[in-house]
Amino acid sequence: MSPSGAEFIRQRKAQIAEVDPSAVHEVVGNGVAIIDVRETEEFANGHLPGAKHVPRSYLESRIEGVVPDRGQRVILYCASGQRSALAAYTLSEDLGYEHVESMTGGITLWKDRGYEVEVPKRFTAEQRDRYSRHILIPEIGEAGQRKLLEARVLLLGAGGLGSPSALYLAAAGVGTLGIVDNDVVDLSNLQRQVIHNSQRIGVPKVDSAEESIKALNPDVEVVKYRTRLDATNIMEIISGWDIIVDGVDNFPTRYLLNDASVRLQIPVVSASILGFDGQLSVFKPYDGPCYRCLFPEPPPAELAPSCGANGVLGVLPGTMGLLQATEVVKLIVGAGDPAIGRLLLYDALAATLTEVKIRRDPQCAICSRDPESISDAEMGVFPDYEAFCAAAG
Ligand SMILES: [Zn+2]
């Protein structure tokens, strides 16, 4: 017979290490990672000083970003010590953390002992005003807005797709936006890359984007990567982000990004554009198909749009970039049905949006396997790019 819920928790508690609040109190601020596994709303009402917030429902996907070193001492707590006990079991048994403890009695006992609680800043009057139209929507509300302000979203490219999505994510109050881009603003960009302007021609796109974002919403912190994403830097750059917005314009990077994001289990909101046509899908590792499930092989070189300059309707990346931004907000606040396992095809000339179902490939070279088993050497396996484009003629 299966154990009751209470019995199951008792069993788990017997399998993990527990620590009394008095012992935790002695190590606060001493290089021990103290992790609050409660929900956003509970964390917002007060937490242990210096505690990092990793809700239990995001434990597997976020803990590495917060505690990259599996040898570090980690203390988990919740309200009463139950959720943290289950989370401690996951961290030590499934994720290989070596020194994990759960605080007995949770923050309730901590408070009873009279220890200090840090209360995060409430919305300022300005924030209440700025985000009032979000707070009015039940699917977002104050809790959702807080999640947006806590969220970390990485944009690959501050070009056609990245420009509108960065602007709107900043306006929506996504607290931390990372931008990876190696280019400078060029006059030919301005037909669609609306985060830049005529005064900033020749300025690095990451700097120009930061200036526009800061002017729009000072709540947003911008993390700039003025570099090109490649196999040597991708793991370092994308680790610790909640969601990636893929605006990359070439196949090799797209495959590399897919493999790295599956390995780190970070969802990617992906879009591409050509002429009057746009495509969009959300690749959430192990929840739906990955990019390789959809396109196991890159298209023939002569059909690859990324080998040279291609024409595109200036408005189209705006449409597609905002569909991406919409999916990002939905994922952060947990509203609606994200486009996981679906490919949306937008035909601007016909004014139609078509949906194609896509499934996980049980034979997929990447996502059919455990993330830990994907090696560096296997990531981004792709024909030589120069040769690939040369073959396109
Ligand atoms: Zn796959």
Residues whose N, C-alpha, C, O or C-beta is under 5 A from the ligand:
A	BS01	ZN	P289 C290 R292 C293 C364 I366 C367
